[in-house]
Amino acid sequence: MTPPRWWTVARERLWGLAPWDAGRISDEWFRAHFEYAADVVNQWVGGVLDVRSARLLNFGCGDGITDLALVLRHGATAIHGVDIRREYAKLPRIAREQLGMRRIPAALTFETIQPGAPLAGRHPPVDGIMSWSTFEHVERGQLLPILCDLHACLRPGGVFFLQIEPLFYSPYGSHLRRYDDVPWHHLLATEEALWQVIQAHEGPIDAAEVDFGFADFGADGYKRFVFKEYQALNRLTADELVALAGQAGFTVERQERRSVDLQPPPELRGRYSDELLRNNEVFLLLRKGDARAA
Ligand SMILES: C[S@@+](CC[C@H](N)C(=O)[O-])C[C@H]1O[C@@H](n2cnc3c(N)ncnc32)[C@H](O)[C@@H]1O
């Protein structure tokens, strides 16, 4: 049973964080978030905020592994994770299995929200927001209202770090690569043909792409879940994201777009630009107001 938060806070004051050991990590999904994702967030956010004293919000926190790493490896002291699913409820078990950690830190709090439900005004303003591989899953009509709401959640001068990978029009933008390795297949084949490829897939899938939800679904249920996720993708492009962020009142302080070194097939070249087809990742650092307000 998870102990009440006040108890964890009191224990940590007296004895510090529960011990943990990264040498026990055996799961590649865990490692990818605990190391890579957390380090990237820390590089971008830590460059403009003091992560140790900042109040942070993670929009679309998933299982919360990245948040845990930001506390344990980068010294964050207050992260509130929100998500429309409750994968974060697995974090105490995951931390026990992967780190031998008996209690997750009191610095972490989590909340389940309804899609698009406003957050602003429900908590004191935060210094920083992050969102990792989430905005491509948000219903298109909710993108601008959510960005406006997140803008309102920030204190003046606060920052929002947002990452998306893979972007929809890139070779594996379907998020189906774990079952289908043909680049741009989702832009070339029918949905029925894609589903048949997935259904026919046998054998293990890339361990770094298997989240902790896999065990709940089983192999076939996971295929159906992943395919539904593909069908729900909002097909957002990096240009559209930047335009929406501007409409929500953010200024872009820094951005990076990454592209794959693959040649798109001729049948797609007339339909989409090469730049769009090759751009698989975007990182944005957005600010509320200008840096002088920070
Ligand atoms: C690919 S997962 C990424 C989760 C986590 N950031 C990570 O890196 O593991 C996308 C997440 O976005 C969440 N999500 C989708 N739409 C959302 C919305 N409208 N509000 C909040 N979370 C949302 C999903 O529930 C899911 O946990």
The ligand as a Tripos MOL2 file, in Angstrom:
@<TRIPOS>MOLECULE
LIG
   27    29     1     0     0
SMALL
NO_CHARGES

@<TRIPOS>ATOM
      1 C1          3.4980    8.2700  -25.8060 C.3       1 LIG1
      2 S1          2.8500    8.6120  -24.2400 S.3       1 LIG1
      3 C2          4.1950    9.5260  -23.4870 C.3       1 LIG1
      4 C3          4.1290    9.4700  -21.9980 C.3       1 LIG1
      5 C4          5.3530   10.0380  -21.2980 C.3       1 LIG1
      6 N1          5.5080   11.4450  -21.5450 N.3       1 LIG1
      7 C5          6.5870    9.2660  -21.6930 C.2       1 LIG1
      8 O1          7.5390    9.8760  -22.2010 O.co2     1 LIG1
      9 O2          6.6210    8.0500  -21.4810 O.co2     1 LIG1
     10 C6          1.6540    9.8960  -24.5370 C.3       1 LIG1
     11 C7          0.9110   10.2750  -23.2880 C.3       1 LIG1
     12 O3          0.0530   11.3810  -23.5590 O.3       1 LIG1
     13 C8         -1.0970   11.2190  -22.7740 C.3       1 LIG1
     14 N2         -2.1350   12.0890  -23.3230 N.ar      1 LIG1
     15 C9         -2.7590   12.0230  -24.5110 C.ar      1 LIG1
     16 N3         -3.6670   12.9990  -24.6300 N.ar      1 LIG1
     17 C10        -3.5950   13.7410  -23.4980 C.ar      1 LIG1
     18 C11        -4.2890   14.8910  -23.0120 C.ar      1 LIG1
     19 N4         -5.2610   15.4840  -23.7200 N.pl3     1 LIG1
     20 N5         -3.9790   15.3570  -21.7940 N.ar      1 LIG1
     21 C12        -3.0010   14.7660  -21.0580 C.ar      1 LIG1
     22 N6         -2.3240   13.6770  -21.4530 N.ar      1 LIG1
     23 C13        -2.6150   13.1660  -22.6620 C.ar      1 LIG1
     24 C14        -1.3720    9.7160  -22.9060 C.3       1 LIG1
     25 O4         -2.2550    9.2330  -21.9540 O.3       1 LIG1
     26 C15         0.0220    9.1510  -22.7730 C.3       1 LIG1
     27 O5          0.3810    8.8830  -21.4340 O.3       1 LIG1
@<TRIPOS>BOND
     1     1     2 1
     2     2     3 1
     3     2    10 1
     4     3     4 1
     5     4     5 1
     6     5     6 1
     7     5     7 1
     8     7     8 2
     9     7     9 1
    10    10    11 1
    11    11    12 1
    12    11    26 1
    13    12    13 1
    14    13    14 1
    15    13    24 1
    16    14    15 ar
    17    14    23 ar
    18    15    16 ar
    19    16    17 ar
    20    17    18 ar
    21    17    23 ar
    22    18    19 1
    23    18    20 ar
    24    20    21 ar
    25    21    22 ar
    26    22    23 ar
    27    24    25 1
    28    24    26 1
    29    26    27 1
@<TRIPOS>SUBSTRUCTURE
     1 LIG1         1 GROUP 0 **** ****
